[in-house]
C-alpha cells in the first residue's frame, strides 16, 4: 500500500477517533497492551531475526542495544500503554476564552492533530509508545521504522492492530510504513494527508526530515548532553550522578556525553572519578587540560565536541567556572538536557537562567529526562525546538486547538 492510500485510510480513521469518547479510547489502549503480551513470543521471534541481521551487518553495540527486545522490555511497552489510562482525556478541554461584551461566548477547545507520521531509527519499543499516545489523543498514526527493525515492527503493529479489532476500533488508525528511502521522501511530501511529522533518531535523520519536509515537523533533537561539576559540588553526589547519566543506558539520547569540571577541583576530582568511570568500562577523551591531569584521558579532536557517542565514551573539559561552562554548552549543546551539580545557589540560578535547553537539571541525572519519569506516561520523543512543544512530548503535545464561538444571532 502506498503512502497516498495509507494516508487516505488513516484520515478516515482519524475522523472517527476524533469524536470517540475517552472511555472508548482507553478500552482500546487496554486491548493493545494485552495484545503485546499475548503476542510476546511472535514479537521476540521477529526481533531475533532483526538482531541476527544487525550482528551480521556489523551494527554498533549501542544501536544493537536500542534494537534488542526482551520480555522485560515488552512488559515495559505494555506498562507504558497502561499508564496512559491514568492520564486525563486530552480532547475537548476548554483551554481559554470567555464571554465578549456583545454576548458571544469564545471557547478554545483541544482537538486532535489528525494523522501523525513518525519516522524513527532502530528502537521498536517506540512503535508501541507512539501508537498508544496517538490513539489516546485521537490521532491516527503512520509509523516508519528503520529497515533494521522491520520484522520487530511488523510483529508489534500486528499485535496492536489485533487489540484495536478486539474492541471495535478501526485498525486503519495504525499503519506500518515499509520501503526504502523513497517512502520516507513520500511521507515528507504528503502534505494534506499527514498533518505532522516527528523524526526520532540520529542527527542525520532529523536534519534530513527538517530540511526536506513540506509537512510540518516537530524536531526531536540529538542528545549531546553536558554535566557541569561546580567547585562547590559534593564529590560523591557528583560521581553518582555522572555514573548513572553515562552508564545506566549509554545508547539513549538523554545519556551524558560531555563532562565539564571546575578547574579548582579538577586535580583532586578527575583521577578519582576516572577510577570509577574506567572500572565501569567508560573510555575517556578530553581537552589538553584534562589529559594533563590523568593519562587515561585521551585527546579529543576539536571537531568532535558536538557529536553523540551513544556508547561508553565520555568527553571531559576543564572550565574556569559557571560562566565558561555556560559558554561551552552554548557552543556545543544540541538543546536536549543540560545538568549542573552544585551547592552554590548563585551558580544554580545562573545556570538555569542562561542555559537554553529543553530540560535543565540541578543535582540530578539526565536519565530522568523521559516522559514516563516525568509522570506523563509513554512519550513520543523529546522536542528540542521552541514552537508548539518542547521537552518530553506526551498527550497534550499531540493536540491542537480550535475556537468555538457561540452566539444568539449577533452580527457585526
Rosetta blueprint (number, residue, H / E / L):
1 X L
2 X L
3 X H
4 X H
5 X H
6 X H
7 X H
8 X H
9 X H
10 X H
11 X H
12 X H
13 X H
14 X H
15 X H
16 X H
17 X H
18 X H
19 X L
20 X L
21 X L
22 X H
23 X H
24 X H
25 X H
26 X H
27 X H
28 X H
29 X H
30 X H
31 X H
32 X H
33 X H
34 X H
35 X H
36 X H
37 X H
38 X H
39 X L
40 X H
41 X H
42 X H
43 X H
44 X H
45 X H
46 X H
47 X H
48 X H
49 X H
50 X H
51 X H
52 X H
53 X H
54 X H
55 X H
56 X H
57 X L
58 X L
59 X L
60 X L
61 X H
62 X H
63 X H
64 X H
65 X H
66 X H
67 X H
68 X L
69 X L
70 X L
71 X H
72 X H
73 X H
74 X H
75 X H
76 X H
77 X H
78 X H
79 X H
80 X H
81 X H
82 X H
83 X H
84 X H
85 X H
86 X H
87 X L
88 X L
89 X L
90 X L
91 X L
92 X L
93 X L
94 X E
95 X E
96 X E
97 X E
98 X E
99 X E
100 X L
101 X L
102 X L
103 X L
104 X L
105 X E
106 X E
107 X E
108 X E
109 X E
110 X E
111 X E
112 X E
113 X L
114 X L
115 X E
116 X E
117 X E
118 X E
119 X E
120 X E
121 X L
122 X L
123 X L
124 X L
125 X H
126 X H
127 X H
128 X H
129 X H
130 X H
131 X H
132 X H
133 X H
134 X H
135 X H
136 X H
137 X L
138 X L
139 X L
140 X E
141 X E
142 X E
143 X E
144 X E
145 X L
146 X L
147 X H
148 X H
149 X H
150 X H
151 X H
152 X H
153 X H
154 X H
155 X H
156 X H
157 X H
158 X H
159 X H
160 X H
161 X H
162 X H
163 X H
164 X H
165 X H
166 X H
167 X L
168 X L
169 X L
170 X L
171 X H
172 X H
173 X H
174 X E
175 X E
176 X E
177 X L
178 X L
179 X L
180 X L
181 X H
182 X H
183 X H
184 X H
185 X H
186 X H
187 X H
188 X H
189 X L
190 X L
191 X E
192 X L
193 X L
194 X E
195 X L
196 X E
197 X E
198 X E
199 X E
200 X E
201 X L
202 X L
203 X H
204 X H
205 X H
206 X H
207 X H
208 X H
209 X H
210 X H
211 X H
212 X H
213 X L
214 X L
215 X L
216 X L
217 X E
218 X E
219 X E
220 X L
221 X L
222 X L
223 X L
224 X L
225 X E
226 X E
227 X E
228 X E
229 X E
230 X L
231 X L
232 X L
233 X L
234 X L
235 X H
236 X H
237 X H
238 X H
239 X H
240 X H
241 X H
242 X H
243 X H
244 X H
245 X H
246 X H
247 X H
248 X L
249 X L
250 X L
251 X L
252 X L
253 X L
254 X L
255 X L
256 X E
257 X E
258 X E
259 X E
260 X E
261 X E
262 X E
263 X H
264 X H
265 X H
266 X H
267 X H
268 X H
269 X H
270 X H
271 X H
272 X H
273 X H
274 X H
275 X H
276 X H
277 X H
278 X H
279 X H
280 X L
281 X L
282 X L
283 X E
284 X E
285 X E
286 X E
287 X L
288 X H
289 X H
290 X H
291 X H
292 X H
293 X H
294 X L
295 X L
296 X L
297 X E
298 X E
299 X E
300 X L
301 X L
302 X H
303 X H
304 X H
305 X L
306 X L
307 X L
308 X L
309 X L
310 X L
311 X L
312 X L
313 X E
314 X E
315 X E
316 X E
317 X E
318 X E
319 X E
320 X L
321 X L
322 X H
323 X H
324 X H
325 X H
326 X H
327 X H
328 X H
329 X H
330 X H
331 X H
332 X H
333 X L
334 X L
335 X L
336 X L
337 X E
338 X E
339 X E
340 X E
341 X E
342 X L
343 X L
344 X L
345 X H
346 X H
347 X H
348 X H
349 X H
350 X H
351 X H
352 X H
353 X H
354 X H
355 X L
356 X L
357 X L
358 X L
359 X E
360 X E
361 X E
362 X E
363 X L
364 X L
365 X L
366 X H
367 X H
368 X H
369 X L
370 X L
371 X L
372 X L
373 X L
374 X L
375 X L
376 X L
377 X L
378 X L
379 X L
380 X L
381 X L
382 X E
383 X E
384 X L
385 X L
386 X L
387 X L
388 X L
389 X L
390 X L
391 X E
392 X E
393 X L
394 X L
395 X L
396 X H
397 X H
398 X H
399 X E
400 X E
401 X E
402 X E
403 X E
404 X E
405 X E
406 X E
407 X L
408 X L
409 X L
410 X L
411 X L
412 X L
